Amino acid sequence: MRTKKKNAAAYPAQIIDAVGTITGLLAGSAYHALLPNGKSTVAYMQRKTAQLVGTLQIGDKVSLSIDPSDFDCARITARLSK
């Protein structure tokens, strides 16, 4: 007998939006980013922002989305103007 999975939309996750600064480059589309509170996180690119992979440099400001259950990784949602 199959059990129904709970609807993920019924429990929306709280997402934290923050501004971070790129402090290092990792392999592929991952970067080290510094949050405003001084903590460091690994920031990954989204598919819709994949065109920024070659353009991001150390020191660039980016918009980040962070899951409150895991502050060690974040998503890069946009590059902010300098």
N, C-alpha and C positions, 0 to 999 in steps of 0.2 A: 504494500500500500504506500502510495506516495504522499508525502506531506507537503503542504503549500509553504513556500518561502514567504517570509514577511516582506511586505512592500517597502523597498528602500526609501521611496518618496514619503512614506508616512513618518519617517524619522530623519528630517533634514539635518545635515551636519552643520555645525556652526563653523564658518570659515573666517579666519582673521586676515584682513588685508593690511599690508605693511609696505613700506618703502625700504629697500635694501641697497647696499653698495657692493658691486662685484669686487672680490678681493683675490680671486684665483681661478684658474681654468682647470677643469678636469677633462677626462676623455669624453668624446661625444658631445652631447648637449647638456652637460652638467657643469656647474660653477660653484665656487665657494662664495657665499654672500654674507655680509655683515649687517645685522639688524640694528635698528636705532638704539636698542637697549644694550648693545655691546656683545651680544651673543652671535656666534657663527652658525651657519646652516648650509646645507647643500641645496642648491637651487637647480631645478630641472626645467627644461623648455617644454611648453605645450606644443602640440602639432600646429595649432593656428599661429604660433609665434616662431615656428622653425626657421623662417627666413632671417631671423636675427642671429642665428648661430655664428656666422662669420663676422658679424658686426660688433658684437659685445666685446668690450675691452675692460681691463682692470680699471676701476674707478668709476665706471658707469653706474648710474642710478637706475634701478628697475623696480617695477611694481610686483609684489609677491603675494601669493595666496598660501596661507599656512593652516594646516589642520591642527586644531588645539590638542589633539591626542598625540601628535608627533611633531615637535618643534625642530627635529633634526633634519627635516627635509621640507622644501617649499616648492611651489610652482612659480615660474616667471610668467607673468601675464602680459607685461608690456615693458618697453624701454622708455624711460622718462627723459625729457630733454635736459641737457646739461645746465 
